[in-house]
Amino acid sequence: MPDAILAALALPGAGVVAGAALVAGFVYGFAGFGASLVYMPVAGLVLGPEAAVVTFVLSGLGALVSVLPGALRIADGRGLATTLAGAIALLPVGLVILTTVDPVPLRWAVCTIIAATLVALAFGWRYQTRPHWTARLGVGVTTGVLGGATGLMSPILILFHLSGDRPPREIRAETGAFLAILNAALLPGLWWRGVVSAELLWLGLLLLPLYTLGSWAGTAAFTPASGPRYRPFAYAVVAGSVLIGLPIFD
């Protein structure tokens, strides 16, 4: 067995991180988003923020097998491609902001806007027309910039989808497909920056089957009967993301 694998298994808290990967996969498989809410606080505490991001991206590659194929059969392909194009194109801008601008005021502003939108949605606000491609592109651009700068990607996207009247099955599919592809798109950048060490590579690959198993279980748990419970569950996950994203917990 390579020394890097033994070093990965010997990391303090590796078992806790493995459990977090399994639960994160389940939440993602059921809701189509929310894995980072479960995984990042735990892994960040045990491994550190940078290592947590690397292992999350690597383990999240399992979604390309467990979630993406089924999601693509349901999602609006053209709309998904438009949103992804905006997000991937502007993600580097968000990363530049992250490294050059004081993130605290930005995170307060983003969390406040997300929280206000969440309250409006919880009290019944919806838009009444099908979103134009320009709206989808704008959401993608916003997700790429603010997600890269603050790490809050899924709340922006899911609130956009929840503000319409599309059925939960479609919302879940499109959000899940978006995040699976965007997660995979992050890997080359992380590799280029030189943050993917052999130890983290093996740890991420060891977590991959756990994340995949969890996401398969979450996907199986979402049935037609889950529809009425989807919005409250999604609201709770977004609210948790906002709370964890607040700078007061740094």
Backbone bond lengths (Angstrom), bond angles and torsions (degrees), N, CA, C in turn:
res aa  C-N    CA-C-N  psi(-1)  N-CA   C-N-CA  omega(-1)  CA-C   N-CA-C  phi
1 M - - - 1.471 - - 1.531 109.15 -
2 P 1.349 118.74 128.74 1.464 120.48 -178.88 1.520 111.57 -56.72
3 D 1.348 114.90 147.62 1.457 120.10 180.00 1.524 111.64 -59.43
4 A 1.349 116.70 -33.50 1.465 120.11 -179.18 1.523 111.56 -63.35
5 I 1.337 117.29 -35.37 1.465 120.42 178.12 1.520 109.78 -67.65
6 L 1.338 115.64 -44.29 1.464 119.41 178.60 1.521 110.86 -62.15
7 A 1.340 116.75 -38.62 1.462 120.30 178.69 1.519 110.91 -66.34
8 A 1.334 116.50 -38.65 1.465 120.35 178.51 1.521 111.00 -64.72
9 L 1.332 116.24 -43.78 1.461 120.08 179.79 1.522 112.24 -67.71
10 A 1.334 115.76 -26.09 1.460 120.07 -177.43 1.522 113.37 -86.45
11 L 1.347 117.36 -3.62 1.460 119.29 -179.38 1.526 110.28 -60.96
12 P 1.338 118.01 134.01 1.469 120.03 176.71 1.516 111.32 -58.83
13 G 1.317 116.22 130.30 1.464 119.80 179.25 1.512 114.59 83.20
14 A 1.343 118.32 9.35 1.464 120.78 -178.67 1.527 111.22 -59.77
15 G 1.323 117.32 -36.81 1.463 120.35 178.39 1.514 112.30 -65.62
16 V 1.330 116.54 -38.02 1.467 120.51 178.00 1.529 110.10 -65.62
17 V 1.326 115.47 -42.70 1.464 119.98 178.45 1.525 110.76 -63.01
18 A 1.333 116.87 -38.52 1.469 120.72 177.83 1.523 111.01 -62.09
19 G 1.327 117.07 -42.46 1.458 120.41 177.16 1.508 111.70 -63.57
20 A 1.339 116.57 -39.02 1.459 120.40 178.53 1.521 110.94 -64.50
21 A 1.338 117.42 -38.50 1.468 121.25 178.45 1.528 111.10 -63.24
22 L 1.333 116.88 -40.28 1.463 120.97 179.75 1.530 110.78 -64.77
23 V 1.333 117.04 -46.91 1.468 120.99 -179.65 1.529 110.70 -67.69
24 A 1.335 116.15 -39.86 1.461 120.01 178.92 1.520 110.85 -60.61
25 G 1.325 116.40 -41.98 1.458 120.00 177.60 1.521 112.09 -61.55
26 F 1.331 116.77 -40.01 1.462 120.02 179.66 1.531 111.04 -63.55
27 V 1.334 116.37 -46.10 1.472 120.29 -179.71 1.525 109.83 -61.09
28 Y 1.328 116.44 -43.59 1.459 120.30 179.48 1.533 111.32 -64.81
29 G 1.320 116.83 -43.23 1.458 119.94 179.89 1.518 112.27 -63.03
30 F 1.330 117.31 -36.30 1.461 120.86 -179.31 1.520 111.95 -77.80
31 A 1.336 116.45 -46.49 1.462 120.03 -172.09 1.521 113.72 -96.84
32 G 1.335 117.74 -21.26 1.457 120.26 -174.46 1.515 112.50 87.22
33 F 1.311 117.85 0.53 1.464 122.94 177.78 1.529 107.01 -165.30
34 G 1.339 116.72 178.66 1.458 120.50 173.47 1.509 115.43 97.90
35 A 1.348 118.47 -1.84 1.462 119.52 -178.71 1.522 111.99 -63.40
36 S 1.335 116.44 -40.17 1.465 118.98 -177.88 1.519 111.69 -65.58
37 L 1.335 116.76 -29.61 1.469 120.08 178.21 1.524 110.60 -61.30
38 V 1.317 117.00 -36.66 1.469 121.61 -179.85 1.525 110.73 -81.73
39 Y 1.322 116.10 -46.06 1.465 119.93 -169.63 1.523 113.73 -79.56
40 M 1.327 117.54 -46.72 1.459 120.67 -169.00 1.532 114.30 -62.64
41 P 1.336 119.90 -43.54 1.472 117.57 179.18 1.533 112.64 -61.79
42 V 1.342 116.45 -39.34 1.465 120.38 -179.00 1.526 110.52 -71.25
43 A 1.336 116.17 -52.30 1.468 119.89 -177.92 1.520 111.34 -66.77
44 G 1.338 116.96 -35.66 1.460 119.62 178.48 1.514 111.90 -62.54
45 L 1.326 116.14 -36.96 1.460 120.42 179.30 1.530 111.35 -70.88
46 V 1.334 116.34 -38.12 1.469 120.82 -176.17 1.526 111.59 -83.28
47 L 1.336 117.43 -44.59 1.459 121.68 -171.64 1.515 114.02 -103.28
48 G 1.336 117.25 -21.41 1.455 121.30 -170.66 1.516 109.85 100.26
49 P 1.340 118.34 153.74 1.477 121.88 -172.95 1.524 114.01 -58.76
50 E 1.342 117.40 -46.99 1.459 119.57 -175.86 1.522 111.36 -65.75
51 A 1.322 117.24 -45.05 1.466 120.94 178.89 1.518 111.01 -65.35
52 A 1.327 117.16 -33.46 1.464 120.59 177.82 1.521 110.60 -64.04
53 V 1.332 116.85 -42.10 1.468 120.58 179.05 1.527 110.20 -63.02
54 V 1.328 116.58 -45.78 1.468 120.58 -177.84 1.526 110.74 -61.60
55 T 1.309 117.86 -48.75 1.468 120.16 -177.84 1.529 111.32 -68.98
56 F 1.344 116.96 -31.95 1.465 119.44 177.60 1.521 110.90 -66.08
57 V 1.335 116.43 -44.46 1.468 120.19 179.46 1.527 110.62 -63.23
58 L 1.332 117.00 -42.97 1.459 120.44 -179.24 1.528 111.65 -66.12
59 S 1.328 117.22 -47.19 1.466 119.30 -180.00 1.521 110.78 -66.85
60 G 1.346 116.68 -31.99 1.460 120.53 -179.43 1.510 114.53 -68.61
61 L 1.342 117.48 -11.39 1.466 119.99 176.24 1.526 110.88 -62.17
62 G 1.333 116.58 -20.98 1.460 119.39 177.02 1.515 113.12 -60.76
63 A 1.344 117.12 -24.46 1.467 120.45 179.71 1.525 111.73 -66.01
64 L 1.339 117.13 -22.23 1.465 119.93 177.71 1.518 111.22 -63.72
65 V 1.337 116.22 -22.64 1.465 121.30 179.30 1.524 111.59 -102.67
66 S 1.329 116.85 -42.48 1.461 120.60 -171.13 1.519 113.90 -83.97
67 V 1.339 117.81 -30.80 1.466 120.62 -173.21 1.527 112.39 -118.16
68 L 1.319 117.32 -44.20 1.466 120.80 -170.15 1.529 114.41 -58.31
69 P 1.345 120.84 -47.26 1.464 118.69 -177.08 1.534 113.43 -57.45
70 G 1.325 116.84 -46.81 1.460 119.43 178.98 1.513 112.33 -67.80
71 A 1.348 116.93 -36.68 1.464 120.50 -179.28 1.523 111.35 -65.76
72 L 1.318 117.30 -38.44 1.460 120.21 -178.73 1.525 112.42 -65.88
73 R 1.319 116.82 -25.91 1.464 119.88 178.64 1.535 111.73 -72.81
74 I 1.323 116.74 -19.33 1.460 121.37 -176.04 1.526 112.10 -107.21
75 A 1.327 116.42 -35.34 1.461 121.41 -173.31 1.526 111.64 -67.88
76 D 1.324 115.45 156.18 1.463 123.02 172.18 1.523 107.21 -75.53
77 G 1.344 116.70 103.71 1.454 121.19 -172.66 1.516 113.45 -60.13
78 R 1.324 117.06 -43.63 1.463 119.80 -178.52 1.525 111.02 -67.10
79 G 1.333 116.09 -42.84 1.456 119.70 178.71 1.521 111.62 -64.74
80 L 1.327 116.28 -40.39 1.459 121.00 178.74 1.516 110.38 -62.61
81 A 1.332 117.55 -44.63 1.461 121.18 -179.41 1.523 111.17 -62.87
82 T 1.321 117.14 -38.77 1.469 121.10 179.48 1.519 111.27 -64.32
83 T 1.334 116.06 -46.08 1.466 120.13 -179.87 1.522 110.81 -64.98
84 L 1.327 116.87 -42.52 1.462 120.77 179.03 1.525 112.02 -63.23
85 A 1.325 116.90 -40.65 1.461 120.28 -179.19 1.528 110.59 -59.77
86 G 1.337 116.65 -44.33 1.455 120.06 178.61 1.513 112.42 -64.68
87 A 1.338 116.65 -41.87 1.465 120.63 -177.54 1.522 111.80 -67.63
88 I 1.335 117.64 -47.44 1.457 121.07 -177.04 1.532 110.65 -66.79
89 A 1.341 116.76 -37.73 1.463 120.03 -179.10 1.526 112.04 -66.05
90 L 1.327 117.42 -36.33 1.467 120.58 -174.21 1.527 113.48 -100.88
91 L 1.321 117.81 -4.26 1.465 119.47 178.40 1.528 112.38 -57.31
92 P 1.348 119.58 -41.66 1.470 118.51 177.34 1.528 113.30 -59.56
93 V 1.336 117.34 -33.20 1.463 120.33 178.04 1.525 109.57 -63.40
94 G 1.320 116.33 -42.26 1.451 119.87 177.76 1.513 112.09 -62.11
95 L 1.339 116.73 -39.07 1.464 120.19 179.29 1.526 111.40 -67.70
96 V 1.338 116.71 -33.99 1.466 120.07 175.62 1.527 110.09 -65.99
97 I 1.331 116.40 -43.01 1.465 120.28 177.42 1.521 110.42 -60.04
98 L 1.323 115.59 -40.93 1.462 121.04 -179.77 1.522 111.46 -57.75
99 T 1.329 116.63 -37.55 1.469 120.45 -174.62 1.521 113.45 -94.59
100 T 1.335 118.43 -6.72 1.462 119.75 -175.39 1.521 114.52 -123.48
101 V 1.320 117.76 -16.42 1.463 121.22 -174.57 1.526 109.02 -118.98
102 D 1.327 115.89 146.03 1.460 120.24 175.45 1.524 108.41 -60.64
103 P 1.336 117.99 114.79 1.461 119.62 -173.01 1.525 114.20 -77.30
104 V 1.320 117.76 -16.66 1.459 119.68 -172.57 1.532 112.65 -62.99
105 P 1.362 119.82 -52.58 1.472 118.68 178.39 1.530 112.71 -59.94
106 L 1.342 116.00 -37.90 1.465 119.63 -179.97 1.521 110.79 -64.27
107 R 1.321 117.00 -44.00 1.467 119.90 -179.85 1.523 111.58 -65.12
108 W 1.335 116.94 -38.56 1.464 119.06 175.49 1.523 110.61 -60.58
109 A 1.335 116.25 -44.60 1.465 120.21 -178.38 1.521 111.45 -64.34
110 V 1.351 116.87 -45.86 1.464 120.95 -178.67 1.525 110.64 -64.19
111 C 1.328 117.03 -45.19 1.465 120.34 -179.70 1.528 111.28 -63.47
112 T 1.341 116.66 -37.09 1.468 120.38 178.79 1.526 110.90 -65.36
113 I 1.331 116.57 -44.45 1.476 120.50 -179.94 1.526 110.33 -64.50
114 I 1.329 116.85 -44.14 1.467 120.50 179.76 1.525 110.00 -62.39
115 A 1.336 116.85 -43.81 1.464 120.58 -179.28 1.526 110.96 -63.29
116 A 1.350 117.23 -42.29 1.468 120.47 179.57 1.528 111.13 -64.20
117 T 1.342 115.80 -41.26 1.471 119.65 177.86 1.521 111.10 -65.04
118 L 1.320 116.06 -40.32 1.468 120.56 178.93 1.524 110.96 -61.02
119 V 1.320 116.99 -43.62 1.473 120.55 178.74 1.524 110.31 -62.35
120 A 1.344 116.78 -43.45 1.461 120.02 179.38 1.527 111.49 -60.95
121 L 1.338 116.47 -42.52 1.461 120.30 179.46 1.530 110.83 -66.48
122 A 1.324 116.60 -40.74 1.466 119.99 -179.77 1.519 111.81 -62.30
123 F 1.343 115.99 -27.81 1.461 119.96 179.38 1.525 112.16 -94.58
124 G 1.355 116.53 11.44 1.459 119.32 169.03 1.505 117.19 103.57
125 W 1.349 119.58 3.51 1.463 118.76 179.85 1.524 110.69 -69.61
126 R 1.349 116.39 136.41 1.459 122.39 176.60 1.525 108.54 -146.54
127 Y 1.343 116.55 152.06 1.459 118.02 167.63 1.521 107.42 -88.58
128 Q 1.311 116.23 152.85 1.456 120.43 -168.14 1.524 114.06 -103.68
129 T 1.327 118.54 -7.80 1.455 120.84 -177.54 1.527 109.89 -115.50
130 R 1.337 114.90 158.43 1.469 119.07 177.16 1.519 108.58 -71.73
131 P 1.329 118.84 131.61 1.460 120.67 -173.62 1.528 112.56 -63.64
132 H 1.339 116.06 135.74 1.455 122.95 176.18 1.526 108.97 -71.74
133 W 1.335 116.05 161.70 1.466 119.21 -178.44 1.525 111.24 -62.52
134 T 1.339 116.59 -29.00 1.467 118.26 178.68 1.529 111.19 -66.74
135 A 1.334 116.81 -34.18 1.466 119.93 177.08 1.527 110.53 -66.64
136 R 1.325 115.56 -41.65 1.465 119.35 178.22 1.530 111.31 -64.28
137 L 1.321 116.06 -41.61 1.459 119.58 178.34 1.530 110.30 -63.20
138 G 1.328 116.00 -40.97 1.458 120.13 178.32 1.515 112.38 -62.54
139 V 1.332 116.70 -39.73 1.463 120.62 177.37 1.527 110.06 -65.62
140 G 1.333 116.85 -40.36 1.460 120.14 177.76 1.516 111.66 -62.66
141 V 1.327 116.39 -45.97 1.466 120.91 178.87 1.528 110.43 -60.85
142 T 1.331 115.94 -45.73 1.470 120.05 179.71 1.522 111.22 -62.52
143 T 1.328 116.12 -41.62 1.462 120.70 178.92 1.520 110.99 -62.97
144 G 1.341 116.35 -43.21 1.461 120.02 -179.90 1.519 112.49 -64.20
145 V 1.334 116.87 -46.54 1.462 120.75 -176.95 1.530 111.05 -69.76
146 L 1.338 115.94 -56.07 1.459 119.18 -176.10 1.522 111.79 -72.42
147 G 1.331 117.34 -33.17 1.455 119.95 176.80 1.517 111.60 -65.74
148 G 1.347 116.65 -43.09 1.455 119.47 178.05 1.514 112.25 -66.45
149 A 1.330 117.22 -33.82 1.458 121.26 -176.96 1.522 113.17 -81.37
150 T 1.337 117.34 -30.11 1.466 119.87 -173.74 1.522 113.62 -123.20
151 G 1.345 117.92 -14.87 1.461 120.59 -176.61 1.511 113.29 85.29
152 L 1.341 118.13 -2.59 1.472 121.57 -179.20 1.527 108.73 -94.75
153 M 1.320 116.96 86.47 1.462 121.57 -178.91 1.519 112.18 -96.29
154 S 1.324 116.45 -54.78 1.467 118.90 -172.83 1.524 113.99 -64.88
155 P 1.361 121.77 -34.99 1.463 118.63 -179.49 1.518 113.27 -60.26
156 I 1.342 117.51 -39.59 1.462 120.73 -179.51 1.523 110.15 -62.76
157 L 1.318 116.06 -46.20 1.463 121.13 -177.56 1.521 111.86 -68.13
158 I 1.330 117.36 -46.38 1.460 119.68 -175.43 1.521 111.24 -67.44
159 L 1.337 117.97 -35.09 1.458 119.83 178.21 1.526 110.92 -66.15
160 F 1.320 116.65 -35.46 1.461 119.92 175.88 1.526 110.67 -60.64
161 H 1.319 116.33 -45.74 1.461 119.83 -179.27 1.530 111.70 -70.36
162 L 1.314 117.17 -38.62 1.468 120.25 -179.69 1.527 112.66 -69.06
163 S 1.332 116.98 -20.41 1.460 119.48 -179.21 1.529 112.47 -76.85
164 G 1.325 117.18 -7.72 1.457 120.99 174.69 1.517 110.99 -98.40
165 D 1.326 115.41 -166.70 1.464 119.58 -178.30 1.526 111.78 -116.01
166 R 1.341 117.00 22.74 1.458 120.20 179.03 1.521 109.76 -70.39
167 P 1.323 118.02 149.12 1.470 120.40 179.79 1.521 111.56 -67.35
168 P 1.332 117.09 151.25 1.468 121.19 -179.03 1.523 113.88 -53.11
169 R 1.319 117.06 -35.87 1.467 120.33 -178.35 1.534 110.68 -59.51
170 E 1.322 117.30 -41.59 1.456 121.10 -179.99 1.526 111.45 -73.46
171 I 1.329 117.05 -40.45 1.468 121.03 178.81 1.518 109.88 -60.34
172 R 1.296 115.53 -48.46 1.467 121.66 -178.42 1.525 110.67 -61.28
173 A 1.323 117.17 -42.77 1.459 120.81 -178.04 1.522 111.39 -65.51
174 E 1.316 117.08 -46.54 1.462 119.51 -176.09 1.528 111.44 -69.53
175 T 1.322 116.69 -39.93 1.464 119.85 178.49 1.522 110.72 -66.54
176 G 1.324 116.74 -43.52 1.460 120.47 179.35 1.509 112.53 -62.18
177 A 1.341 117.32 -42.02 1.461 120.95 179.15 1.525 110.86 -66.06
178 F 1.320 116.64 -42.72 1.466 121.49 179.55 1.519 110.98 -58.17
179 L 1.322 117.07 -49.75 1.460 121.01 -176.42 1.524 112.21 -69.44
180 A 1.339 117.28 -34.11 1.473 119.86 177.98 1.521 110.78 -63.71
181 I 1.323 116.50 -44.18 1.472 120.38 -178.70 1.524 110.89 -72.07
182 L 1.333 117.34 -42.41 1.458 120.59 -179.64 1.531 111.09 -64.33
183 N 1.329 116.07 -37.22 1.463 120.07 177.16 1.526 110.43 -61.36
184 A 1.313 116.97 -45.17 1.465 120.16 179.30 1.523 111.05 -64.41
185 A 1.333 116.82 -33.64 1.466 120.62 -179.88 1.525 112.23 -68.68
186 L 1.317 117.93 -20.62 1.458 121.42 179.19 1.532 112.74 -75.01
187 L 1.319 117.15 -25.21 1.467 120.63 -172.28 1.530 113.04 -61.22
188 P 1.348 120.10 -46.51 1.472 118.27 179.22 1.532 112.70 -58.52
189 G 1.334 116.84 -37.76 1.455 119.65 179.10 1.517 112.27 -65.48
190 L 1.320 116.09 -41.13 1.461 119.63 177.98 1.526 110.89 -64.96
191 W 1.332 116.15 -39.88 1.463 120.53 179.03 1.523 110.21 -65.18
192 W 1.329 116.30 -41.99 1.461 121.31 -179.41 1.524 111.14 -63.74
193 R 1.315 117.03 -35.74 1.462 121.22 179.61 1.529 111.98 -75.03
194 G 1.326 117.42 -9.38 1.453 120.45 175.84 1.510 114.86 78.50
195 V 1.334 117.19 24.36 1.468 119.62 -177.65 1.525 112.14 -98.75
196 V 1.341 117.27 -3.02 1.469 120.52 -179.47 1.520 108.59 -93.61
197 S 1.318 116.64 87.50 1.464 120.93 177.85 1.524 109.92 -75.96
198 A 1.334 116.23 165.55 1.464 120.37 179.06 1.532 110.57 -60.60
199 E 1.319 116.25 -39.98 1.465 120.63 -179.52 1.524 111.51 -63.02
200 L 1.356 116.67 -45.16 1.467 120.42 -179.91 1.529 110.85 -71.01
201 L 1.322 115.97 -33.89 1.464 119.20 177.36 1.517 110.50 -60.07
202 W 1.328 116.61 -47.59 1.465 119.76 -178.92 1.524 111.37 -68.31
203 L 1.335 116.66 -38.29 1.468 118.43 178.77 1.517 110.35 -63.55
204 G 1.329 116.80 -43.61 1.464 119.81 178.19 1.512 112.19 -62.03
205 L 1.330 116.66 -40.80 1.468 120.36 179.33 1.530 111.48 -69.65
206 L 1.332 116.90 -32.32 1.464 119.68 176.70 1.533 110.94 -70.71
207 L 1.329 116.35 -30.96 1.469 120.44 178.18 1.527 111.99 -79.02
208 L 1.321 116.40 -21.61 1.470 120.89 -175.04 1.524 113.39 -54.60
209 P 1.350 119.65 -49.14 1.476 118.08 -179.79 1.526 113.06 -64.27
210 L 1.343 117.57 -31.15 1.465 119.89 177.49 1.522 110.62 -67.78
211 Y 1.326 116.03 -45.25 1.462 120.32 177.86 1.533 110.28 -62.05
212 T 1.327 115.47 -41.88 1.468 120.30 -179.72 1.527 110.63 -64.09
213 L 1.321 116.74 -44.51 1.462 120.94 178.28 1.532 110.65 -60.68
214 G 1.324 116.40 -44.53 1.452 119.91 178.62 1.509 112.29 -61.91
215 S 1.328 117.22 -42.36 1.467 119.86 -179.06 1.521 111.55 -69.29
216 W 1.330 117.58 -34.49 1.468 120.07 173.88 1.536 110.28 -62.15
217 A 1.329 116.01 -43.87 1.467 120.15 179.73 1.528 110.73 -64.36
218 G 1.331 116.80 -41.77 1.458 120.30 178.38 1.515 112.06 -64.22
219 T 1.328 116.24 -39.82 1.467 120.50 177.58 1.521 110.51 -62.51
220 A 1.337 116.35 -43.01 1.465 119.99 179.37 1.519 111.82 -66.41
221 A 1.349 116.58 -29.84 1.464 120.27 -178.64 1.517 112.63 -73.46
222 F 1.353 117.06 -21.44 1.462 119.63 179.28 1.523 108.61 -83.14
223 T 1.297 117.05 109.65 1.459 124.12 179.81 1.531 108.93 -119.44
224 P 1.331 118.12 170.72 1.470 118.97 176.06 1.523 113.22 -52.99
225 A 1.330 116.56 -31.77 1.468 119.67 179.57 1.525 112.13 -69.94
226 S 1.354 117.80 -15.32 1.462 121.33 -179.32 1.514 112.57 -77.87
227 G 1.342 117.04 -14.48 1.456 121.33 -175.17 1.523 114.85 -50.68
228 P 1.344 119.06 -52.41 1.474 119.86 -178.41 1.527 113.50 -63.40
229 R 1.324 117.21 -22.80 1.468 120.13 -178.93 1.520 112.65 -91.02
230 Y 1.335 117.01 -6.43 1.462 119.30 -171.98 1.526 112.19 -67.72
231 R 1.318 117.02 -48.45 1.471 118.75 -177.46 1.527 112.28 -61.49
232 P 1.335 120.09 -48.68 1.474 117.78 177.10 1.522 113.14 -58.23
233 F 1.334 116.55 -39.60 1.462 120.17 178.33 1.528 110.12 -63.39
234 A 1.333 116.54 -45.21 1.461 120.39 179.90 1.522 111.27 -63.52
235 Y 1.333 117.02 -42.13 1.463 119.80 177.84 1.529 110.74 -59.38
236 A 1.327 116.51 -41.96 1.470 120.32 -179.11 1.524 111.11 -64.56
237 V 1.333 117.37 -40.65 1.457 120.72 179.66 1.527 110.66 -66.20
238 V 1.338 116.86 -42.52 1.469 120.30 178.40 1.526 110.30 -63.23
239 A 1.326 116.57 -43.33 1.467 119.84 178.53 1.524 110.89 -60.11
240 G 1.328 116.99 -40.98 1.462 120.53 176.32 1.509 112.17 -63.35
241 S 1.350 117.19 -38.64 1.462 121.09 178.17 1.522 110.85 -62.81
242 V 1.334 115.65 -41.70 1.472 119.70 -179.95 1.526 110.40 -63.62
243 L 1.332 116.30 -45.02 1.462 119.55 -178.92 1.530 111.50 -61.87
244 I 1.329 116.19 -43.99 1.468 119.52 -179.78 1.526 110.71 -69.71
245 G 1.332 116.77 -29.62 1.463 120.40 -179.81 1.517 114.25 -75.64
246 L 1.326 118.75 -12.82 1.462 120.67 -179.33 1.528 110.76 -65.73
247 P 1.330 117.11 135.77 1.476 119.95 -178.61 1.521 114.29 -61.92
248 I 1.322 118.47 -17.83 1.467 119.88 -177.23 1.520 112.34 -65.53
249 F 1.368 117.06 -16.02 1.458 119.59 -178.39 1.525 112.71 -97.22
250 D 1.333 116.81 5.48 1.473 119.73 179.49 1.530 110.49 -68.24
